[in-house]
């Protein structure tokens, strides 16, 4: 029986081969697979509100004129100013809850399909934004944006990426994962200026309410287009060539979570996630304040500090697609090393750049940090699928994703450092050191081998 073409028309012609237990492999991914990629990207454009948090932080943190604890006025009446650490806690709690909820979210995706998890994700995120706007308090931010928002992001993110990756072979996993998660990174491009405008026009509460309603509509709609591959579907794989023969091959075994966690590679991937993510999360949490510190003497940037967050969103998204693409060619570990080393240099130089008041250098360094961070988010699901298979990817990646949640402790520590010392110089040193350590570990990472004792019997 000839191998069917991978376009939409021929996809329905897939048949189980006589005397076999699975479907024949398609020559290329069907059109429906790319529809799943696009739906996941659109969902993440809403879930990525986290990356625009610095805009709300800039409006929430007090100063000498409006000390923390004092009441706000005008359209923000009912709110009180916060310390830097308090404003960062809502961001950190959201990320930590997000990471933890990736585990049950991944289980829902693997067991019941991506639509249920994606729909729950959109509704939880919307309810969290609305609650934060209604309560108008620090506790409301922690419960609404932090807890409910984190639950929504965990369920939604766990549904989108695995659903898309399962349609594609190992030679396209980096690109596909990068495209899906690029929506999360790109969200700041439009959410940052939109939030700035909404806060100016309707206050903090109005911004949360408006975005909550918008996200509910978009995410629930996009969830209807997340379709998993049919049972027994075999994704396309490239023809073996002399060039590919020397590259590490993706596993053909689908590891369970328990099997995965018995390997040292799992813990190494978690640490790579921590090292690669914390530097970007640190910069993301402080994007608007960093621009104010560097270019506050310039009227335009003083009034439009959100610009750096939007620029970062673009680089975040570009880093996911770009890194995912070249990792398919040069290998995940090599891509991680290149991104990490360049970003570490920029992180170490950040205090000097801020002191120099150089806006071009700030945009360059922040852009590199965002690119590296976005690249990490594209590499890690591809790493997980390559090492442990795609069948249980949602659940398995949920455990690897815990590293992303742990990474939020670094921007939180940085908030305490700033409150105590008045600056972030020591925090940049800590962040750069962790990134270098992760790069060193990446050079020793190799795919695990399933031994006979771990193979499950049918």
C-alpha positions in Angstrom: 0.0 0.0 0.0 1.6 3.4 -1.0 2.4 5.9 1.7 -0.4 8.5 1.6 0.4 12.2 1.2 0.2 14.4 4.2 -2.2 17.0 3.0 -5.7 17.5 4.3 -7.3 15.6 1.4 -5.2 12.5 1.8 -5.2 12.4 5.6 -8.6 10.6 5.6 -7.0 7.9 3.4 -4.8 6.7 6.3 -5.6 3.1 7.0 -4.2 0.5 9.4 -2.0 -1.9 7.5 -3.1 -5.4 7.4 -1.4 -7.6 10.0 0.1 -4.5 11.8 -0.8 -2.8 15.0 -0.3 0.8 13.9 -0.9 3.2 11.1 1.4 3.8 8.2 3.7 6.8 8.6 2.7 9.9 6.6 5.3 11.6 4.4 4.5 15.0 5.8 2.2 16.5 8.5 -1.4 17.1 7.4 -3.0 20.5 7.1 -5.0 19.8 10.3 -1.7 19.6 12.2 -0.8 23.1 11.3 -4.3 24.2 12.3 -3.5 22.9 15.8 -0.3 24.8 15.8 -2.1 28.1 14.9 -4.8 27.5 17.5 -2.2 26.9 20.2 -0.3 30.1 19.2 -3.5 32.1 19.4 -4.3 30.7 22.9 -0.8 31.6 24.1 -1.2 35.2 22.9 -3.7 35.5 25.8 -2.0 33.2 28.4 1.1 35.3 28.0 -0.3 38.2 30.0 2.4 37.2 32.6 5.1 38.7 30.4 3.5 42.1 30.5 3.4 42.2 34.3 6.1 44.9 34.5 3.5 47.4 33.2 1.2 46.7 36.2 4.2 46.6 38.5 5.2 50.1 37.4 1.8 51.3 38.4 1.6 49.4 41.7 5.0 50.1 43.3 5.2 53.2 45.5 8.0 55.8 45.6 9.1 58.7 47.8 6.0 60.7 46.8 3.6 57.8 47.1 5.1 55.4 49.8 4.0 51.8 49.9 0.8 51.4 51.9 -0.6 54.8 50.9 -3.9 55.0 49.1 -4.2 55.7 45.4 -6.6 58.2 43.9 -8.5 59.0 40.7 -9.3 56.0 38.6 -7.2 53.8 40.9 -9.1 54.8 44.0 -9.5 51.7 46.3 -6.0 50.5 45.6 -2.9 51.0 47.7 0.8 51.3 46.7 3.0 48.2 47.2 6.6 47.5 47.8 8.8 46.1 45.0 8.8 42.7 46.6 5.0 42.7 47.1 4.4 43.6 43.4 6.8 40.9 42.4 5.0 38.3 44.6 1.9 38.3 42.4 4.1 37.6 39.4 6.0 34.9 41.2 3.0 33.2 42.6 1.4 33.1 39.2 4.5 31.5 37.7 4.9 28.9 40.5 1.2 27.9 40.4 1.5 27.8 36.6 4.4 25.3 36.8 2.7 23.1 39.4 -0.6 23.0 37.4 1.2 21.9 34.3 1.3 18.4 35.9 -2.5 17.8 36.3 -3.0 19.9 33.1 -0.7 17.5 31.2 -2.5 14.5 32.6 -5.8 16.0 31.4 -4.3 16.6 28.0 -3.0 13.1 27.7 -6.2 11.4 29.1 -9.0 13.5 27.8 -7.5 15.5 24.9 -6.4 19.2 24.7 -9.8 20.8 24.4 -10.9 20.3 28.0 -7.7 21.6 29.5 -7.6 24.6 27.1 -11.1 25.6 27.9 -10.5 25.3 31.7 -7.4 27.4 31.2 -9.2 30.2 29.5 -12.0 30.3 32.1 -9.6 30.2 35.1 -7.4 33.0 33.7 -10.5 35.2 33.0 -11.9 34.6 36.5 -8.5 35.4 38.0 -8.2 38.8 36.1 -11.8 39.7 37.0 -11.3 38.8 40.7 -8.1 40.9 40.9 -9.9 43.9 39.4 -12.9 43.6 41.8 -11.0 43.0 45.0 -8.5 46.0 44.4 -6.0 44.7 46.9 -2.7 42.9 47.4 -4.6 39.8 48.5 -6.8 40.0 45.4 -3.7 40.1 43.2 -2.2 37.1 44.9 -5.5 35.1 44.7 -6.8 36.3 41.4 -3.8 36.9 39.1 -1.4 34.7 41.1 -3.4 31.6 42.0 -6.4 31.5 39.5 -4.3 33.0 36.7 -1.6 30.5 37.3 -4.1 27.6 37.3 -5.5 28.9 33.9 -2.0 29.2 32.4 -1.0 25.8 33.5 -4.0 24.0 32.1 -3.9 26.0 28.8 -0.2 25.8 28.2 -0.2 22.1 29.0 -2.8 21.5 26.3 -1.4 23.6 23.5 2.2 22.5 23.0 1.9 18.7 23.4 -1.2 18.7 21.2 0.8 20.3 18.4 4.1 18.4 18.9 2.4 15.0 18.7 1.6 15.6 15.0 5.2 16.1 14.0 8.4 14.1 13.8 11.6 14.8 15.7 13.1 16.9 12.8 10.3 19.5 13.2 9.7 19.4 17.0 11.9 22.5 17.7 10.1 24.6 15.0 6.6 23.5 16.0 7.2 24.0 19.8 8.7 27.3 19.0 5.8 28.4 16.9 3.2 27.4 19.5 5.0 29.0 22.5 5.9 32.1 20.5 2.4 33.3 21.1 3.1 33.3 24.8 6.2 35.4 24.3 4.6 37.7 21.7 1.7 38.5 24.0 3.7 41.3 25.6 3.9 43.0 22.2 0.3 44.0 22.3 -0.7 43.5 26.0 1.9 45.9 27.3 0.7 49.0 25.4 -2.9 47.8 25.7 -2.6 47.5 29.5 -0.9 50.8 29.7 -3.7 52.5 27.8 -6.4 50.7 29.8 -4.8 51.6 33.1 -4.6 55.3 32.0 -8.2 55.3 30.8 -10.0 53.0 33.3 -7.6 52.3 36.1 -6.0 49.1 37.3 -9.4 47.5 37.9 -10.7 48.3 34.5 -7.6 46.9 32.8 -8.0 43.6 34.6 -11.7 43.3 33.9 -11.4 44.2 30.2 -8.6 41.7 29.5 -10.3 39.0 31.5 -13.4 39.1 29.3 -11.3 39.2 26.2 -9.2 36.2 27.2 -12.2 34.1 28.0 -13.7 34.6 24.6 -10.5 34.0 22.6 -9.1 31.1 24.5 -12.3 29.1 24.7 -12.9 29.6 21.0 -9.3 28.6 20.0 -9.6 25.5 22.2 -12.2 24.1 19.8 -9.5 23.7 17.1 -7.1 21.7 19.3 -7.4 18.2 17.8 -5.1 15.4 18.8 -3.8 12.9 16.2 -5.9 9.7 15.7 -5.0 6.6 17.6 -1.9 5.0 16.1 -0.9 8.0 14.0 2.8 7.9 13.1 4.3 11.4 12.5 6.6 11.9 9.5 10.3 11.4 10.0 13.2 12.5 7.7 15.0 10.0 5.5 18.2 8.8 7.0 21.3 10.5 5.5 25.0 10.6 6.2 24.5 14.0 8.0 21.7 12.8 10.2 23.4 9.5 11.0 25.9 11.2 13.3 23.2 13.2 15.2 21.6 11.9 18.5 18.4 10.2 17.5 15.1 10.8 19.3 13.8 7.9 21.3 11.3 5.5 19.8 10.2 4.5 23.3 7.4 6.3 25.2 8.6 6.6 28.8 6.2 6.9 31.7 6.7 9.7 34.2 8.0 7.3 36.8 10.5 5.8 34.4 11.6 9.3 33.3 12.2 10.4 36.9 14.5 7.4 37.5 17.0 8.9 35.0 19.6 11.6 35.8 18.7 13.3 32.5 15.3 14.3 33.9 16.9 16.2 36.8 19.4 17.7 34.4 16.6 19.0 32.2 14.9 20.5 35.2 18.1 22.4 36.1 18.6 23.5 32.5 15.0 24.9 32.7 15.8 26.7 35.9 19.1 28.2 34.6 17.7 29.2 31.3 14.4 30.6 32.5 15.4 32.6 35.6 17.5 35.1 33.7 14.7 35.9 31.4 12.1 36.0 34.1 14.3 38.4 36.1 14.5 40.8 33.2 10.8 40.4 32.3 9.7 41.3 35.9 11.8 44.5 35.8 11.6 45.5 32.1 9.7 48.8 32.6 11.7 49.8 35.8 15.0 49.0 34.0 14.1 51.4 31.2 13.1 54.0 33.7 16.4 53.6 35.5 18.4 53.9 32.3 16.4 56.4 30.4 14.3 58.1 33.0 16.0 61.4 32.1 14.5 61.2 28.6 10.9 62.4 28.6 9.7 60.0 25.9 11.0 56.9 27.6 9.9 58.2 31.1 6.4 58.3 29.8 6.5 55.1 27.7 8.5 52.6 29.8 6.2 49.8 28.5 8.1 50.0 25.2 10.9 47.8 26.5 8.4 45.2 27.6 6.8 45.1 24.1 10.2 45.0 22.5 11.1 42.1 24.8 7.9 40.4 23.8 8.9 40.5 20.2 12.4 39.1 21.0 10.9 36.5 23.3 8.6 35.2 20.5 11.4 35.4 17.8 13.8 33.5 20.1 11.3 30.7 20.4 10.8 30.3 16.7 14.4 31.0 15.8 16.0 28.7 18.5 13.5 26.0 17.8 14.3 26.1 14.1 18.1 26.0 14.4 18.0 23.4 17.2 16.4 21.0 14.7 19.6 21.3 12.7 22.5 21.8 15.2 21.0 19.9 18.2 19.2 21.0 21.3 22.3 21.1 23.5 24.3 23.2 21.1 21.4 25.7 20.7 21.1 25.9 24.5 24.8 26.6 24.8 25.0 29.3 22.2 22.0 31.1 23.6 23.1 30.8 27.2 26.7 32.0 26.8 25.7 35.1 24.9 22.9 35.9 27.4 25.1 35.4 30.4 27.5 38.0 29.1 24.6 40.5 28.7 23.3 39.7 32.2 26.7 40.3 33.8 27.1 43.6 32.0 23.6 44.9 32.9 24.7 47.0 35.9 27.3 48.7 33.8 24.8 49.3 31.0 22.3 50.9 33.4 25.0 53.1 34.9 26.1 54.2 31.5 22.5 55.4 30.7 22.9 53.8 27.2 19.5 53.1 25.8 20.7 51.2 22.7 22.9 48.9 24.8 20.0 48.3 27.2 17.7 47.3 24.3 20.5 45.0 23.0 21.1 43.3 26.3 17.4 42.9 27.2 16.7 41.6 23.7 19.4 38.9 24.0 18.0 38.0 27.4 14.5 37.7 26.0 15.7 35.7 23.0 17.6 33.2 25.3 14.6 32.9 27.5 12.2 32.3 24.7 14.6 29.8 23.2 14.6 27.9 26.5 10.8 27.6 26.4 11.0 26.2 22.8 13.9 23.8 23.6 12.6 22.1 26.7 9.4 20.5 25.3 11.5 19.4 22.3 14.2 18.0 24.6 11.5 16.1 26.6 9.9 14.6 23.5 13.3 13.6 22.1 14.4 12.0 25.3 11.2 10.4 26.6 8.8 10.1 23.6 5.6 12.0 22.6 2.8 9.7 23.9 3.0 10.9 27.5 4.5 14.3 26.6 1.8 16.4 28.4 2.3 14.7 31.7 6.1 14.2 31.4 6.7 17.8 30.3 4.6 18.9 33.3 7.3 17.5 35.6 10.1 19.0 33.6 8.3 22.3 33.6 8.6 22.5 37.4 12.0 24.0 36.7 10.3 27.0 35.2 8.4 27.5 38.5 11.5 27.2 40.6 13.1 29.8 38.4 10.6 32.4 39.7 12.5 32.4 43.1 15.3 34.4 41.4 13.2 37.5 40.4 11.6 37.3 43.8 15.0 37.2 45.6 16.0 40.1 43.3 13.0 42.1 44.6 14.2 41.7 48.2 17.8 42.6 47.2 16.5 45.8 45.6 14.4 46.7 48.6 17.5 46.1 50.9 20.2 47.6 48.8 18.4 50.0 46.5 19.8 48.3 43.4 19.9 45.0 41.4 23.7 44.6 40.8 24.1 41.6 43.1 20.9 40.0 41.6 22.4 40.2 38.1 25.6 38.5 39.3 23.5 35.7 40.8 21.4 35.3 37.7 24.4 35.2 35.4 26.2 32.6 37.5 23.2 30.2 37.5 22.9 30.6 33.7 26.6 29.7 33.2 26.2 26.6 35.4 23.3 25.4 33.3 25.3 25.9 30.1 28.2 23.8 31.6 25.7 21.0 32.5 24.2 21.0 29.0 27.6 19.9 27.6 27.3 16.6 29.5 23.7 15.8 28.6 23.0 12.7 26.5 19.7 10.9 25.7 18.8 8.2 28.2 18.7 4.5 27.3 15.8 2.3 28.3 17.1 -0.8 29.9 15.3 -4.1 29.9 14.1 -3.8 33.5 12.2 -0.5 32.7 10.4 -1.7 29.6 6.7 -2.2 30.4 5.1 -5.4 29.3 1.9 -5.1 27.3 
